[in-house]
Amino acid sequence: MSHKPTLFTGGFNPEGAIKWIDEVEIIFEATGCDEESKTVLGTYVLREEANVWWKSVKLRMGADGIAI
């Protein structure tokens, strides 16, 4: 979190989403994040519509992260 990734609020903004993904991927690479840490960090900075979306995805996922 010391790299201060931008918060992502969702909505229809494909260019903003791509910019956000690029930024977070740079942080992942610089810090050597493993896959589980990427999910934790990536979802930590979701707000508003994006956070609602993530909560609905988690509800559809099983304990192993497999869609049910």
Protein Blocks (a to p, Z undefined) as FASTA:
>chain_A
ZZopaddebjjdfklmmmmmmmmmmmmmmnopafklmmmmmmmmgghjlmmmmmmmmmmp
cfkopaZZ
